[in-house]
Amino acid sequence: MRGTGRIDAAELTSAGGIFLAALAALVSVYGIVFDEIPPRAWEFVIGTWWFGGGIMLATAGLVGRQRPAQKTAAISAGPIRDQRLRR
C-alpha cells in the first residue's frame, strides 16, 4: 500500500507467510520449553502452518523478483539517462 492506496499482493503474501511461520515457531518453542507433547492433530496443524508460511514466502519472493525484471525491460527500451550528469 505504497502510494496507490491498493494492497500489494506480494507484500500481503509475504506478511502472511512470516506470520504463519512465526506462529509455528512460537508454538514449537513453547512445547520444547515446557515439555509439552501436542496431540497428533496439533502436530499436523503446526507443521502445516510452518510449511504454508514457507510456501507463501517463496511465492512472494518469486512474484517480487518478476516485477523489477519487467519494469527494467520497459525502462531499458527508452533513452539512456544518467542522473549523475544532471547536477
Secondary structure, 3 states (H helix, E strand, C coil): CCCCCCCCHHHHHHHHHHHHHHHHHHHHHHHHHCCCCCCHHHHHHHHHHHHHHHHHHHHHHHHHHHHHHHHHHHHHCCCCCCHHHCC
